């Protein structure tokens, strides 16, 4: 890992991940974005995926993306969303980040 500000460091990246969704079970995870660790993150992405209510039923996805340390005045920098997703064995996640912009895509 390069030190921030060094000639070899970068603050932009394109991350893709496929998250396994256990059959009939809920799953939760956190991604630290623009960070070297969870405690040193610029942005935290938290995703909670419910278990399907019945075989073949939809799952409910709750996602929140927050700027760590944002003041009350900066709260508009944080966002949450909920949506239904047909049950599937995996969830695809893509995060694009470039300095101060973070774009997140969550798909089945």
C-alpha positions as CSV (number, residue, x, y, z in Angstrom):
1,X,0.0,0.0,0.0
2,X,1.4,3.4,-1.0
3,X,1.4,6.3,1.5
4,X,-1.3,9.0,0.8
5,X,0.1,11.7,-1.4
6,X,3.0,9.7,-2.7
7,X,3.7,9.3,-6.4
8,X,2.4,5.7,-6.2
9,X,-0.8,6.4,-4.3
10,X,-4.2,7.0,-5.9
11,X,-7.6,8.1,-4.6
12,X,-9.6,6.5,-7.4
13,X,-10.7,3.0,-7.9
14,X,-13.3,0.7,-9.4
15,X,-14.3,-2.2,-7.1
16,X,-16.6,-5.0,-8.1
17,X,-17.7,-7.8,-5.7
18,X,-20.2,-10.6,-5.8
19,X,-21.7,-11.2,-2.4
20,X,-23.1,-14.7,-1.7
21,X,-26.7,-14.7,-0.3
22,X,-27.2,-17.7,1.9
23,X,-30.3,-19.6,1.0
24,X,-33.1,-18.6,3.3
25,X,-30.9,-16.4,5.5
26,X,-30.2,-12.7,5.9
27,X,-26.8,-11.2,5.3
28,X,-25.2,-7.9,6.3
29,X,-21.8,-6.4,5.5
30,X,-19.9,-3.1,5.5
31,X,-17.4,-1.7,3.0
32,X,-14.9,1.0,4.0
33,X,-14.4,3.2,0.9
34,X,-11.3,5.4,0.4
35,X,-9.9,3.8,3.5
36,X,-7.0,1.7,4.8
37,X,-9.3,0.2,7.5
38,X,-12.9,0.5,8.9
39,X,-11.7,3.0,11.5
40,X,-10.0,5.1,8.8
41,X,-12.7,5.4,6.2
42,X,-13.9,8.4,4.3
43,X,-17.1,6.7,3.3
44,X,-18.9,3.7,4.8
45,X,-21.3,1.6,2.8
46,X,-23.6,-0.7,4.9
47,X,-25.8,-3.2,3.2
48,X,-28.4,-5.4,4.9
49,X,-30.3,-8.0,2.9
50,X,-33.2,-9.8,4.5
51,X,-34.0,-13.5,4.2
52,X,-36.8,-14.2,1.7
53,X,-40.2,-14.5,3.4
54,X,-40.8,-17.7,1.6
55,X,-39.2,-19.9,-1.1
56,X,-38.8,-17.7,-4.2
57,X,-40.0,-14.6,-2.4
58,X,-38.3,-11.2,-2.7
59,X,-35.6,-10.0,-0.3
60,X,-35.5,-6.5,1.1
61,X,-32.2,-4.6,0.6
62,X,-31.4,-1.7,2.9
63,X,-28.3,0.3,1.9
64,X,-26.8,3.3,3.6
65,X,-23.8,5.3,2.4
66,X,-22.4,7.8,4.8
67,X,-19.5,10.2,5.0
68,X,-17.7,9.4,8.2
69,X,-17.7,12.4,10.6
70,X,-20.2,14.4,8.6
71,X,-21.7,17.2,10.7
72,X,-25.4,17.7,11.0
73,X,-25.1,20.5,8.4
74,X,-23.4,18.0,6.1
75,X,-26.0,15.3,6.6
76,X,-27.2,15.7,3.0
77,X,-23.9,13.9,2.0
78,X,-25.4,10.7,3.5
79,X,-28.0,8.6,1.8
80,X,-30.1,5.5,2.4
81,X,-32.3,3.5,0.2
82,X,-34.4,0.4,0.4
83,X,-35.6,-1.8,-2.5
84,X,-37.0,-5.3,-3.1
85,X,-34.8,-7.8,-5.0
86,X,-35.9,-11.2,-6.3
87,X,-34.2,-14.0,-4.4
88,X,-31.0,-15.0,-6.0
89,X,-27.8,-16.8,-4.9
90,X,-25.7,-13.6,-5.1
91,X,-25.8,-9.8,-5.1
92,X,-23.4,-7.8,-7.3
93,X,-21.9,-4.7,-6.0
94,X,-19.8,-2.1,-7.8
95,X,-18.2,1.0,-6.2
96,X,-16.5,3.7,-8.3
97,X,-14.6,6.4,-6.3
98,X,-12.5,9.3,-7.4
99,X,-11.2,11.7,-4.7
100,X,-14.5,13.2,-3.4
101,X,-17.1,11.3,-5.5
102,X,-18.3,7.8,-4.7
103,X,-20.9,6.0,-6.9
104,X,-22.4,2.7,-5.8
105,X,-24.4,0.2,-7.9
106,X,-26.2,-2.8,-6.3
107,X,-27.8,-5.3,-8.7
108,X,-28.9,-8.9,-8.7
